[in-house]
Amino acid sequence: MDYEGELAIIIKEKMTHVSEDQALNFVLGYSCFNDVTERVMASKDPFLLTLSKSFDTFGPFGPFMATGLDPDNLELKTYLNGRIMQQDNTKNCVFNAKKILSFISRYITLFPGDVVITGTPKGIAPMEIDDVVEVEIDGIGKLSNQLLAAQP
């Protein structure tokens, strides 16, 4: 399983067919997100990508929601057991927040409380049992989670 530090965008009101210039008006706030991915499954069959990111306990986010931030200019860092593994600014994402939200809203209606994630910078790597992953974004805080063995 790999970690992927990402920015989470929390939706505040129903959003459908929204233009890029209006997209941020539908945002309640932002948070840190660890897009945990079961990479072996995802690499075997691209149709399994959604499933490989959707197991119970995958996708932790928090610890807070921040408002009044520019989603396209935030420093993001991901640590694995205290060692920095990812460090980049959201301004370097392939698509900006407005484009992502507008695109999704053309095909999927977003509702209050929905969470949209923006993609991860280079530096993803596998996690081992007991590893601690921290995703830190300026102005939001630091999300910390530990990979534990599954309980029967």
N, C-alpha and C positions, 0 to 999 in steps of 0.2 A: 504494500500500500504506500502511496506517495502522499505527501502534503502538498498543498498549493495555496500559498497566502494570497488573498484577494480582497478587494473592496466590495462590501455588500451595500446595496441600495435598497432601502425600505420604502415601499409605495404607500402614499397616504390616501389616495382616492382612485376610484375606478378609472382605468386608463385603456382606451381603445382607439386605434387609428390616430395617434397623436403625432404632430409634426416635431421635428428636432427642436425648433425654436421654442416650443411649449413644453417639452418633455420634463425639464427640471421642476416645473410647477406642480408636478404630480409626486414629487419626492418628499417623504416625511423626514428622512435622515439617512445616516451612513453608519456602518459598523465594520468590524474586522470579520473575516470569514476564512476558514480552513477547508478548502474544497478537497477533502480526502478522496482519493481515487484508487480503486483496485486495478492496478496497471496491467497485470497479466490478462485479465478478462477483457479490458478495453483494447489491448493490442491484438487479441485473437480475432475480434470481430467488431468493426466500427458500430454496428447496430447495438452492441452491448455497452456503449459509452455511458448512456443515461443510467443503466442499471449499475454499472461499475462505480458510480458516484452516489448511489442511493441506498446503501445498506443502513440498517439501524446504527445510530451514533455517528454516521458520516455527516459532514457539513456543519460542524459547530460554528457558532458566530456569537459575537459580543465583544467585550463585556458590557459595552454601553452603546447607545445610539447618539450620534452627534448631529447637530443641525448647523446651518450657516457655513458649511464648508464648500470649497470648490472641488468637486469630485475629480477634476482633471488636473489637479496639481497637489497631490498628497504623497508624502514619502511613505513607502511601505517596506517593512523589513520582516523577514521570517527567520526564526532561530530554530535550530534543532539541537536540543540538549545544551543550550546556551551559546552555540556557535552560529554566527550569522551565515545564512545560506542563500537568502534572496534579499536584494536591496535595489529598489528602483523607485521611480516616481510615476504616478498614474498618468502623467502627461505623455508617457512613452507607450501607453497601451495601443494596440492596433486600432481600436475604435474608441472614441470618447463616449462618455456616459449618455449624452443626448442621442447619439446615433444608435447605441445599444437599445435604449428604452424605446425610441421611436420605431426601430425595426421590429422589436418583439411585439409592440402594441399593434402592429399591422396584422399579426397572425394570431396572437394570444391576448385575450383581455386580462389585464392585470388588475388585482383587487387590493384594497387596503390590507397592509400587513404582508403582502407578497414580497419576497426577497429576490433581487436580481444581482448576480455577481458578474464582475467585469473582466475576468481573465487574470492570469498569473504571469509574473516576470520569469526570466530564466532562473534556473537554480533549483528546480524541483528534484527531489530524491526520495528513495524509499525510507520508510520508518520501520523500526524494529519494536518488539514488545518492550514496554516501559519507557520508550523515548518520549520526551516532552517537546511539543511544538508550540512556539509562540508566534503569533502574527501581530505586529505592531504597526499602527498607522497614526501619523501625527494628527493631533486634534481629536482622536477617538480613544486611544488607549491600547492595551495589549491583551489579546486573547491567549489563554494558555490551556492546552489540553494534553493529556497523556494517553498514549496507545496502550491499552490493556488487552490481555488475552480474553477471548470470548468465554463466557461462562455457559456450561451446558444447561 
